[in-house]
Amino acid sequence: MPSETIDRLTDKFRTNREQFKAFCRSLSDEELERPVPDSTYRVKDFASHLATLDTELVRWFEAVREGRSEPSRSADGSRLDVDKWNDAVVAERRDWSLDQIFAEATSNRERLLSALQALDDEAIERTFHFSGDNKRPPADVPFKLFLYGLTRHDPIHVADMLKALPERADDPELKAWLDDPAVKWYQDAMSGPPVT
């Protein structure tokens, strides 16, 4: 039986990605190349990050579907350093055009949404072990809560991009899109010092 929750999550993923792409396409080449304060990324790098992370998340979704509790491990079973992985794939795409990035993103997003649709309500009610990253310690996380936040991944990183684009921060449509508890929580969580 189809899951209304998964259908709503799928719609949110799609809507936020379309808004993200429209925002990126509204930026000039100069704006896309700006360095983002307190980050190793340029503005355009967040598009590469969002385009590529879906490949790793498909593995996580499949692990949850199969009942494995630690999906955030590497394919070889070792702890995944998601920050190191992200930085490497973004660096590989640093000279890509926005068209190239979004072509990859579209393909990867369709695979992610297929993996999401393969889940059921029982699977998304499970708890999984998040192995942590440079700002958040390892923790057991309800998968549905993780998905709720993940659907907001695009606006979360628009908030990051706006740190380099202060002249765009007062745009009413952007402000309304970013006025979301998950976006605010993530920005607060990531503003602290690295977890050691």
C-alpha positions as CSV (number, residue, x, y, z in Angstrom):
1,M,0.0,0.0,0.0
2,P,1.4,3.4,-0.9
3,S,2.6,5.6,2.0
4,E,1.1,9.0,2.2
5,T,4.1,10.1,4.4
6,I,6.6,9.0,1.7
7,D,4.5,10.7,-1.0
8,R,4.6,13.9,1.0
9,L,8.3,13.6,1.6
10,T,8.8,13.0,-2.2
11,D,6.8,16.1,-3.1
12,K,8.9,18.2,-0.6
13,F,12.1,16.9,-2.1
14,R,10.9,17.8,-5.6
15,T,9.6,21.3,-4.7
16,N,12.7,22.3,-2.8
17,R,15.0,21.1,-5.6
18,E,13.0,23.2,-8.2
19,Q,13.3,26.3,-6.0
20,F,17.0,25.6,-5.4
21,K,17.7,25.3,-9.2
22,A,15.7,28.5,-9.9
23,F,17.7,30.4,-7.2
24,C,21.0,29.2,-8.6
25,R,20.0,30.1,-12.1
26,S,19.2,33.6,-10.9
27,L,22.8,34.1,-9.8
28,S,25.5,35.7,-12.0
29,D,28.8,34.0,-12.7
30,E,30.4,36.4,-10.3
31,E,27.9,35.5,-7.5
32,L,28.4,31.8,-8.2
33,E,32.1,32.1,-7.7
34,R,32.1,34.0,-4.5
35,P,33.7,32.4,-1.5
36,V,31.3,31.6,1.3
37,P,32.4,33.0,4.7
38,D,33.4,30.4,7.3
39,S,33.4,27.7,4.6
40,T,35.8,26.1,2.2
41,Y,33.1,26.3,-0.5
42,R,32.2,28.9,-3.1
43,V,28.5,29.6,-3.7
44,K,28.3,27.2,-6.7
45,D,30.0,24.4,-4.6
46,F,26.8,23.9,-2.7
47,A,25.1,22.9,-5.9
48,S,27.8,20.3,-6.4
49,H,27.4,19.1,-2.9
50,L,23.6,18.7,-3.2
51,A,24.0,17.0,-6.6
52,T,26.4,14.3,-5.4
53,L,25.3,13.5,-1.8
54,D,22.2,11.8,-3.2
55,T,24.4,8.9,-4.4
56,E,25.5,8.2,-0.8
57,L,22.0,8.7,0.6
58,V,20.7,6.0,-1.8
59,R,22.9,3.5,0.1
60,W,21.5,4.8,3.4
61,F,17.9,4.4,2.2
62,E,18.7,0.8,1.0
63,A,20.3,0.0,4.3
64,V,17.3,1.2,6.3
65,R,14.9,-0.8,3.9
66,E,17.0,-3.9,4.7
67,G,16.9,-3.3,8.4
68,R,20.5,-2.4,8.9
69,S,20.9,0.2,11.7
70,E,24.2,1.9,10.6
71,P,23.6,3.1,7.1
72,S,26.1,5.9,7.4
73,R,29.1,3.5,7.1
74,S,31.2,3.3,3.9
75,A,30.5,0.6,1.4
76,D,33.5,-1.3,2.9
77,G,32.0,-1.1,6.4
78,S,34.3,1.6,7.8
79,R,33.0,4.8,9.3
80,L,32.1,7.2,6.6
81,D,33.8,10.6,7.0
82,V,31.0,12.4,5.2
83,D,32.8,15.8,5.4
84,K,35.9,14.4,3.7
85,W,33.8,12.6,1.1
86,N,31.8,15.8,0.4
87,D,34.9,17.9,0.0
88,A,36.5,15.5,-2.4
89,V,33.5,15.2,-4.7
90,V,32.9,19.0,-4.7
91,A,36.6,19.6,-5.5
92,E,36.3,17.2,-8.5
93,R,33.4,19.4,-9.9
94,R,34.8,22.8,-9.1
95,D,35.2,23.7,-12.8
96,W,31.9,22.3,-13.9
97,S,29.2,24.5,-15.3
98,L,25.8,24.8,-13.6
99,D,24.3,22.9,-16.5
100,Q,26.7,20.0,-15.9
101,I,26.0,20.0,-12.1
102,F,22.3,20.1,-12.6
103,A,22.4,17.3,-15.2
104,E,24.1,15.1,-12.6
105,A,21.8,16.3,-9.8
106,T,18.7,15.4,-11.8
107,S,19.9,11.8,-12.4
108,N,21.0,11.3,-8.8
109,R,17.8,12.8,-7.4
110,E,15.6,10.4,-9.4
111,R,17.6,7.5,-8.0
112,L,17.2,8.9,-4.5
113,L,13.4,9.3,-5.0
114,S,13.1,5.8,-6.3
115,A,15.0,4.5,-3.2
116,L,12.6,6.6,-1.0
117,Q,9.6,5.2,-2.8
118,A,10.9,1.6,-2.1
119,L,10.6,2.3,1.6
120,D,7.4,1.7,3.6
121,D,6.0,3.2,6.8
122,E,7.5,0.5,8.9
123,A,11.0,1.3,7.5
124,I,10.8,5.0,8.1
125,E,9.7,4.5,11.7
126,R,13.0,2.8,12.4
127,T,15.9,4.4,14.3
128,F,19.4,4.4,12.7
129,H,22.8,5.2,13.9
130,F,24.2,8.4,12.5
131,S,28.0,8.2,12.7
132,G,28.5,11.9,13.1
133,D,30.2,14.6,11.1
134,N,32.5,17.6,11.9
135,K,29.7,19.5,13.8
136,R,27.5,16.7,15.1
137,P,28.4,13.8,17.3
138,P,27.3,10.3,16.6
139,A,23.7,9.6,17.6
140,D,20.7,7.3,17.2
141,V,18.2,9.2,15.0
142,P,14.6,8.4,14.1
143,F,14.8,7.9,10.3
144,K,11.5,9.8,9.7
145,L,13.0,12.8,11.5
146,F,16.1,12.5,9.5
147,L,14.0,12.5,6.3
148,Y,12.0,15.5,7.4
149,G,15.2,17.5,7.8
150,L,16.7,16.1,4.6
151,T,13.8,17.3,2.5
152,R,15.0,20.8,3.6
153,H,18.6,20.2,2.5
154,D,18.3,22.6,-0.5
155,P,17.0,25.6,1.5
156,I,19.5,24.8,4.3
157,H,22.3,25.4,1.8
158,V,20.7,28.4,0.2
159,A,20.9,29.9,3.7
160,D,24.7,29.1,3.6
161,M,25.0,30.6,0.1
162,L,23.4,33.8,1.3
163,K,26.3,34.4,3.6
164,A,28.2,35.3,0.4
165,L,25.2,37.1,-1.1
166,P,24.0,39.6,1.5
167,E,22.4,41.8,-1.1
168,R,19.9,38.9,-1.8
169,A,19.1,38.1,1.9
170,D,16.1,40.4,2.1
171,D,14.3,38.9,-0.9
172,P,10.7,38.2,0.5
173,E,10.4,34.9,-1.4
174,L,13.7,33.6,-0.2
175,K,12.9,34.7,3.4
176,A,9.6,32.9,3.3
177,W,11.3,29.7,1.9
178,L,14.0,29.8,4.6
179,D,11.5,30.5,7.4
180,D,11.5,26.8,8.4
181,P,12.3,25.3,11.8
182,A,14.6,22.6,10.3
183,V,16.5,25.2,8.3
184,K,17.0,27.3,11.4
185,W,18.0,24.3,13.6
186,Y,20.6,23.2,11.0
187,Q,22.1,26.7,10.7
188,D,22.4,26.9,14.5
189,A,23.8,23.4,14.8
190,M,26.5,24.1,12.2
191,S,27.5,27.5,13.5
192,G,29.5,26.1,16.4
193,P,33.0,24.8,16.6
194,P,33.9,21.4,15.1
195,V,33.2,18.3,17.3
196,T,36.4,16.7,18.4
